[in-house]
Amino acid sequence: MNLLRSLASLCLLAAAFCVPAQEKRVHHQADLSDRAHDDSHGFKYDHEAFLGKEEAKTFDQLTPEESKDKLAKIVDRIDTDKDSYISHAELHYWIKHRQRRYIEENVNKHWKDYDQNQDGKIGWEEYKNTTYGFYLNEEFDDVEDKATYKSMMMRDERRFRTADRDGDGIATREEFTAFLHPEEFEYMRDVVVQETVDDIDKNRDGKINIDEYIGDMFSPESGESEPDWVQTERKHFSEFRDANKDGYLDNAEVAHWVLPGEVDHADNEAKHLIHETDTDKDQKITKKEILANWNMFVGSQATNYGEDLTKRHDEL
């Protein structure tokens, strides 16, 4: 019950803000770091990209020797085929994995709430009963918004069934991750798109017209004129989003809108690190090459202090 109340509160909170559709609906790929990527002023961006934000902070407390020792162990983990080289594919996979840690932490936080029999899996019935059980008892027919909760449950079941790739009604940790974060999984794209259409399509004709599109982001007060950004969104709808010019957004057009193809930041960072450290230019790097440039990959007390001095000098 508390979980459902929290979910409902989050939905109400999100609805309370008038956010332009392109910000509220579009699933952008997050950058690897909030810091500027400018190696001439230090390697903080590279550290957070390579290690993840929280782990990068722990390296900043280590001595240079400790940082290099830990980095050497990390290199061994990255070298999955054990050929003593780090390829672009291995480095790319590592960076992507580190950046997904926040998702794994979120899943771990929720796992124990739903895995009631502690068998390492979560069945649909476990999830449903934990989240919606209170509101589905017949004696609570007079509960306000019960129909809304039933609709939410049907939506969750559709998402759960899609995430459950083998169709056994039970989610592994990977499948439950896809359920909680569908935008991160290619095979969940259709669910993300359909949920977007369901949210905006008020007349239930299976597509989004211009009024529904604008209404999703702007509800004018009586007598209020539309601000400029709404006029801009109207142009975006007709000129870009409605690709076939039929006056509606179908699922394919919604997919182009909310799940745009974007730059792969992890791919770019892997190429950057290899380019900067690959001394023999064979398009792969060895542990020796990495440790020779260790302060590009990880920080330490010394590099942290040096970058602070550089920052203060620039501010002067």
Secondary structure, DSSP 4 states (H G I P E B T S, - for coil): -HHHHHHHHHHHHHHTS---HHHHT--PPPPS-SS---GGG-SHHHHHHHH-HHHHHHHTTS-HHHHHHHHHHHHHHH-TT-SS-B-HHHHHHHHHHHHTHHHHHHHHHHHHHH-TT-SS-EEHHHHHHHHHHHHHSGGGTTSTTHHHHHHHHHHHHHHHHHH-TT-SSEE-HHHHHHHH-GGG-GGGHHHHHHHHHHHH-TT-SSSEEHHHHHHTT--PPTTPPPPHHHHHHHHHIIIII-TT-SSEE-HHHHHHHHS-----HHHHHHHHHHHHH-TT-SSSB-HHHHHHTHHHH---HHHHHHHHHHHHHHH-
